Amino acid sequence: MEHYDDVYSLSDRQIAEDIGEKIRRIRLNGNITRDELQHMTGIHRKTIGDAESGKNVTLTTLIGILRGLNALHVLEPLIEEEEISPVAMAKNKGKTRERASGRR
């Protein structure tokens, strides 16, 4: 897996392949076979291989694989509570946005 300064310069396919490689590295560093991971998660070893190859898998499958690898921490930035700036809070009168109105 390569290091990139700008993830936006990567194609969706490249990002998926890099994520898959990261999953593979975590699994191998834990000395876990695909068969063992299948047994722990109930996710078929072929599906695990697909995820490691950067092929389309569901978000639920990705979460299950990471849970089985004890690696849910890689998702923490996505589920952390978002901090709202005081300016945005004042602009929205203390309310949290529920919908986008589109660009005008």
PyMOL commands that place a pseudoatom at each C-alpha (Angstrom):
pseudoatom trace, name=CA, resn=MET, resi=1, chain=A, elem=C, hetatm=0, pos=[0.000, 0.000, 0.000]
pseudoatom trace, name=CA, resn=GLU, resi=2, chain=A, elem=C, hetatm=0, pos=[1.380, 3.384, -0.982]
pseudoatom trace, name=CA, resn=HIS, resi=3, chain=A, elem=C, hetatm=0, pos=[1.165, 6.630, 0.966]
pseudoatom trace, name=CA, resn=TYR, resi=4, chain=A, elem=C, hetatm=0, pos=[-0.574, 9.498, -0.788]
pseudoatom trace, name=CA, resn=ASP, resi=5, chain=A, elem=C, hetatm=0, pos=[-0.536, 13.135, 0.231]
pseudoatom trace, name=CA, resn=ASP, resi=6, chain=A, elem=C, hetatm=0, pos=[-3.858, 13.812, -1.463]
pseudoatom trace, name=CA, resn=VAL, resi=7, chain=A, elem=C, hetatm=0, pos=[-6.510, 11.114, -1.303]
pseudoatom trace, name=CA, resn=TYR, resi=8, chain=A, elem=C, hetatm=0, pos=[-8.604, 13.170, -3.741]
pseudoatom trace, name=CA, resn=SER, resi=9, chain=A, elem=C, hetatm=0, pos=[-6.081, 12.429, -6.478]
pseudoatom trace, name=CA, resn=LEU, resi=10, chain=A, elem=C, hetatm=0, pos=[-6.930, 8.709, -6.238]
pseudoatom trace, name=CA, resn=SER, resi=11, chain=A, elem=C, hetatm=0, pos=[-9.668, 6.950, -8.153]
pseudoatom trace, name=CA, resn=ASP, resi=12, chain=A, elem=C, hetatm=0, pos=[-12.432, 5.190, -6.235]
pseudoatom trace, name=CA, resn=ARG, resi=13, chain=A, elem=C, hetatm=0, pos=[-10.913, 1.910, -7.377]
pseudoatom trace, name=CA, resn=GLN, resi=14, chain=A, elem=C, hetatm=0, pos=[-7.477, 2.845, -5.993]
pseudoatom trace, name=CA, resn=ILE, resi=15, chain=A, elem=C, hetatm=0, pos=[-9.002, 3.807, -2.645]
pseudoatom trace, name=CA, resn=ALA, resi=16, chain=A, elem=C, hetatm=0, pos=[-10.945, 0.520, -2.481]
pseudoatom trace, name=CA, resn=GLU, resi=17, chain=A, elem=C, hetatm=0, pos=[-7.778, -1.444, -3.283]
pseudoatom trace, name=CA, resn=ASP, resi=18, chain=A, elem=C, hetatm=0, pos=[-5.813, 0.443, -0.612]
pseudoatom trace, name=CA, resn=ILE, resi=19, chain=A, elem=C, hetatm=0, pos=[-8.539, -0.230, 1.968]
pseudoatom trace, name=CA, resn=GLY, resi=20, chain=A, elem=C, hetatm=0, pos=[-8.525, -3.890, 0.966]
pseudoatom trace, name=CA, resn=GLU, resi=21, chain=A, elem=C, hetatm=0, pos=[-4.768, -4.054, 1.333]
pseudoatom trace, name=CA, resn=LYS, resi=22, chain=A, elem=C, hetatm=0, pos=[-5.043, -2.461, 4.790]
pseudoatom trace, name=CA, resn=ILE, resi=23, chain=A, elem=C, hetatm=0, pos=[-7.587, -5.120, 5.818]
pseudoatom trace, name=CA, resn=ARG, resi=24, chain=A, elem=C, hetatm=0, pos=[-5.283, -7.847, 4.482]
pseudoatom trace, name=CA, resn=ARG, resi=25, chain=A, elem=C, hetatm=0, pos=[-2.297, -6.418, 6.400]
pseudoatom trace, name=CA, resn=ILE, resi=26, chain=A, elem=C, hetatm=0, pos=[-4.295, -6.249, 9.645]
pseudoatom trace, name=CA, resn=ARG, resi=27, chain=A, elem=C, hetatm=0, pos=[-5.397, -9.872, 9.162]
pseudoatom trace, name=CA, resn=LEU, resi=28, chain=A, elem=C, hetatm=0, pos=[-1.898, -11.128, 8.369]
pseudoatom trace, name=CA, resn=ASN, resi=29, chain=A, elem=C, hetatm=0, pos=[-0.301, -9.136, 11.204]
pseudoatom trace, name=CA, resn=GLY, resi=30, chain=A, elem=C, hetatm=0, pos=[-2.780, -10.862, 13.511]
pseudoatom trace, name=CA, resn=ASN, resi=31, chain=A, elem=C, hetatm=0, pos=[-1.736, -14.222, 12.005]
pseudoatom trace, name=CA, resn=ILE, resi=32, chain=A, elem=C, hetatm=0, pos=[-5.385, -14.935, 11.109]
pseudoatom trace, name=CA, resn=THR, resi=33, chain=A, elem=C, hetatm=0, pos=[-6.305, -17.038, 8.085]
pseudoatom trace, name=CA, resn=ARG, resi=34, chain=A, elem=C, hetatm=0, pos=[-9.359, -16.269, 5.971]
pseudoatom trace, name=CA, resn=ASP, resi=35, chain=A, elem=C, hetatm=0, pos=[-10.881, -19.526, 7.197]
pseudoatom trace, name=CA, resn=GLU, resi=36, chain=A, elem=C, hetatm=0, pos=[-10.380, -18.448, 10.824]
pseudoatom trace, name=CA, resn=LEU, resi=37, chain=A, elem=C, hetatm=0, pos=[-11.851, -15.020, 10.098]
pseudoatom trace, name=CA, resn=GLN, resi=38, chain=A, elem=C, hetatm=0, pos=[-14.810, -16.688, 8.392]
pseudoatom trace, name=CA, resn=HIS, resi=39, chain=A, elem=C, hetatm=0, pos=[-15.366, -18.811, 11.498]
pseudoatom trace, name=CA, resn=MET, resi=40, chain=A, elem=C, hetatm=0, pos=[-15.166, -15.738, 13.777]
pseudoatom trace, name=CA, resn=THR, resi=41, chain=A, elem=C, hetatm=0, pos=[-17.449, -13.526, 11.696]
pseudoatom trace, name=CA, resn=GLY, resi=42, chain=A, elem=C, hetatm=0, pos=[-19.718, -15.772, 9.672]
pseudoatom trace, name=CA, resn=ILE, resi=43, chain=A, elem=C, hetatm=0, pos=[-18.550, -13.925, 6.558]
pseudoatom trace, name=CA, resn=HIS, resi=44, chain=A, elem=C, hetatm=0, pos=[-17.577, -16.290, 3.748]
pseudoatom trace, name=CA, resn=ARG, resi=45, chain=A, elem=C, hetatm=0, pos=[-13.840, -16.490, 3.049]
pseudoatom trace, name=CA, resn=LYS, resi=46, chain=A, elem=C, hetatm=0, pos=[-14.448, -15.538, -0.607]
pseudoatom trace, name=CA, resn=THR, resi=47, chain=A, elem=C, hetatm=0, pos=[-16.201, -12.351, 0.520]
pseudoatom trace, name=CA, resn=ILE, resi=48, chain=A, elem=C, hetatm=0, pos=[-13.261, -11.610, 2.822]
pseudoatom trace, name=CA, resn=GLY, resi=49, chain=A, elem=C, hetatm=0, pos=[-10.959, -12.126, -0.175]
pseudoatom trace, name=CA, resn=ASP, resi=50, chain=A, elem=C, hetatm=0, pos=[-13.136, -9.810, -2.253]
pseudoatom trace, name=CA, resn=ALA, resi=51, chain=A, elem=C, hetatm=0, pos=[-12.850, -7.113, 0.429]
pseudoatom trace, name=CA, resn=GLU, resi=52, chain=A, elem=C, hetatm=0, pos=[-9.079, -7.564, 0.538]
pseudoatom trace, name=CA, resn=SER, resi=53, chain=A, elem=C, hetatm=0, pos=[-8.945, -7.223, -3.247]
pseudoatom trace, name=CA, resn=GLY, resi=54, chain=A, elem=C, hetatm=0, pos=[-10.863, -3.951, -3.186]
pseudoatom trace, name=CA, resn=LYS, resi=55, chain=A, elem=C, hetatm=0, pos=[-13.989, -5.431, -4.738]
pseudoatom trace, name=CA, resn=ASN, resi=56, chain=A, elem=C, hetatm=0, pos=[-17.431, -4.146, -3.801]
pseudoatom trace, name=CA, resn=VAL, resi=57, chain=A, elem=C, hetatm=0, pos=[-18.617, -5.398, -0.435]
pseudoatom trace, name=CA, resn=THR, resi=58, chain=A, elem=C, hetatm=0, pos=[-21.368, -3.960, 1.717]
pseudoatom trace, name=CA, resn=LEU, resi=59, chain=A, elem=C, hetatm=0, pos=[-20.629, -1.543, 4.502]
pseudoatom trace, name=CA, resn=THR, resi=60, chain=A, elem=C, hetatm=0, pos=[-22.055, -4.082, 6.949]
pseudoatom trace, name=CA, resn=THR, resi=61, chain=A, elem=C, hetatm=0, pos=[-19.613, -6.697, 5.630]
pseudoatom trace, name=CA, resn=LEU, resi=62, chain=A, elem=C, hetatm=0, pos=[-16.708, -4.281, 6.017]
pseudoatom trace, name=CA, resn=ILE, resi=63, chain=A, elem=C, hetatm=0, pos=[-17.756, -3.549, 9.610]
pseudoatom trace, name=CA, resn=GLY, resi=64, chain=A, elem=C, hetatm=0, pos=[-18.068, -7.273, 10.332]
pseudoatom trace, name=CA, resn=ILE, resi=65, chain=A, elem=C, hetatm=0, pos=[-14.608, -7.988, 8.974]
pseudoatom trace, name=CA, resn=LEU, resi=66, chain=A, elem=C, hetatm=0, pos=[-13.061, -5.146, 10.979]
pseudoatom trace, name=CA, resn=ARG, resi=67, chain=A, elem=C, hetatm=0, pos=[-14.910, -6.294, 14.104]
pseudoatom trace, name=CA, resn=GLY, resi=68, chain=A, elem=C, hetatm=0, pos=[-13.549, -9.826, 13.612]
pseudoatom trace, name=CA, resn=LEU, resi=69, chain=A, elem=C, hetatm=0, pos=[-10.054, -8.390, 13.275]
pseudoatom trace, name=CA, resn=ASN, resi=70, chain=A, elem=C, hetatm=0, pos=[-10.551, -6.236, 16.379]
pseudoatom trace, name=CA, resn=ALA, resi=71, chain=A, elem=C, hetatm=0, pos=[-9.866, -3.230, 14.146]
pseudoatom trace, name=CA, resn=LEU, resi=72, chain=A, elem=C, hetatm=0, pos=[-13.028, -1.137, 14.397]
pseudoatom trace, name=CA, resn=HIS, resi=73, chain=A, elem=C, hetatm=0, pos=[-10.799, 1.719, 15.527]
pseudoatom trace, name=CA, resn=VAL, resi=74, chain=A, elem=C, hetatm=0, pos=[-10.044, 2.479, 11.871]
pseudoatom trace, name=CA, resn=LEU, resi=75, chain=A, elem=C, hetatm=0, pos=[-13.658, 3.686, 11.538]
pseudoatom trace, name=CA, resn=GLU, resi=76, chain=A, elem=C, hetatm=0, pos=[-13.564, 6.008, 14.561]
pseudoatom trace, name=CA, resn=PRO, resi=77, chain=A, elem=C, hetatm=0, pos=[-13.106, 9.215, 12.524]
pseudoatom trace, name=CA, resn=LEU, resi=78, chain=A, elem=C, hetatm=0, pos=[-16.326, 8.387, 10.666]
pseudoatom trace, name=CA, resn=ILE, resi=79, chain=A, elem=C, hetatm=0, pos=[-18.450, 7.892, 13.779]
pseudoatom trace, name=CA, resn=GLU, resi=80, chain=A, elem=C, hetatm=0, pos=[-17.049, 10.519, 16.130]
pseudoatom trace, name=CA, resn=GLU, resi=81, chain=A, elem=C, hetatm=0, pos=[-19.396, 13.267, 17.187]
pseudoatom trace, name=CA, resn=GLU, resi=82, chain=A, elem=C, hetatm=0, pos=[-18.913, 16.234, 14.901]
pseudoatom trace, name=CA, resn=GLU, resi=83, chain=A, elem=C, hetatm=0, pos=[-17.924, 19.461, 16.615]
pseudoatom trace, name=CA, resn=ILE, resi=84, chain=A, elem=C, hetatm=0, pos=[-19.936, 22.464, 15.515]
pseudoatom trace, name=CA, resn=SER, resi=85, chain=A, elem=C, hetatm=0, pos=[-18.252, 25.834, 15.568]
pseudoatom trace, name=CA, resn=PRO, resi=86, chain=A, elem=C, hetatm=0, pos=[-19.845, 28.560, 17.697]
pseudoatom trace, name=CA, resn=VAL, resi=87, chain=A, elem=C, hetatm=0, pos=[-20.427, 30.619, 14.529]
pseudoatom trace, name=CA, resn=ALA, resi=88, chain=A, elem=C, hetatm=0, pos=[-22.291, 27.761, 12.833]
pseudoatom trace, name=CA, resn=MET, resi=89, chain=A, elem=C, hetatm=0, pos=[-24.266, 27.116, 16.022]
pseudoatom trace, name=CA, resn=ALA, resi=90, chain=A, elem=C, hetatm=0, pos=[-25.340, 30.759, 16.191]
pseudoatom trace, name=CA, resn=LYS, resi=91, chain=A, elem=C, hetatm=0, pos=[-26.198, 30.800, 12.483]
pseudoatom trace, name=CA, resn=ASN, resi=92, chain=A, elem=C, hetatm=0, pos=[-28.398, 27.706, 12.903]
pseudoatom trace, name=CA, resn=LYS, resi=93, chain=A, elem=C, hetatm=0, pos=[-29.903, 29.079, 16.134]
pseudoatom trace, name=CA, resn=GLY, resi=94, chain=A, elem=C, hetatm=0, pos=[-28.636, 26.087, 18.107]
pseudoatom trace, name=CA, resn=LYS, resi=95, chain=A, elem=C, hetatm=0, pos=[-30.299, 23.525, 15.834]
pseudoatom trace, name=CA, resn=THR, resi=96, chain=A, elem=C, hetatm=0, pos=[-28.513, 20.646, 14.122]
pseudoatom trace, name=CA, resn=ARG, resi=97, chain=A, elem=C, hetatm=0, pos=[-28.986, 20.437, 10.354]
pseudoatom trace, name=CA, resn=GLU, resi=98, chain=A, elem=C, hetatm=0, pos=[-31.191, 17.548, 9.319]
pseudoatom trace, name=CA, resn=ARG, resi=99, chain=A, elem=C, hetatm=0, pos=[-31.425, 18.283, 5.586]
pseudoatom trace, name=CA, resn=ALA, resi=100, chain=A, elem=C, hetatm=0, pos=[-29.524, 20.095, 2.871]
pseudoatom trace, name=CA, resn=SER, resi=101, chain=A, elem=C, hetatm=0, pos=[-31.350, 22.732, 0.899]
pseudoatom trace, name=CA, resn=GLY, resi=102, chain=A, elem=C, hetatm=0, pos=[-29.040, 22.537, -2.089]
pseudoatom trace, name=CA, resn=ARG, resi=103, chain=A, elem=C, hetatm=0, pos=[-26.888, 25.248, -3.573]
pseudoatom trace, name=CA, resn=ARG, resi=104, chain=A, elem=C, hetatm=0, pos=[-28.594, 28.442, -4.539]
for i in range(1, 104): cmd.bond("trace and resi %d" % i, "trace and resi %d" % (i + 1))
show_as sticks, trace
zoom trace
